């Protein structure tokens, strides 16, 4: 009788632990939450990689501006809208994005 009672007690304990594990994994802090967090992490890693790429491009541009006088002159002329003697700049009106008729 004692052996049977002990064995059924183990069975009840294992069933209870299995039920607790099921509830914990299916609950709001369980597997769905874990999957969502992994997707968020992946999206953040992709964003981080894109931002890192942009930073590298800007560093390369800064380095070109530091070393190349032609690049510096072009940047200055473009930003300040300067022209050399004899140059003519034509400003054309922008076309409308969509024609409404």
FENZI-V488784 format. One line per field, one symbol per residue. phi: phi as a letter, one per 40 degrees, with the letter a starting at -180 (. if undefined). Layout:
# FENZI-V488784
phi = ???
This chain:
# FENZI-V488784
phi = .cccccccccccccccccccccccccccbccdcccccccccccccccccccccccccccccccccccbccccccccccccfcbccgcbbbbbcccccbccb
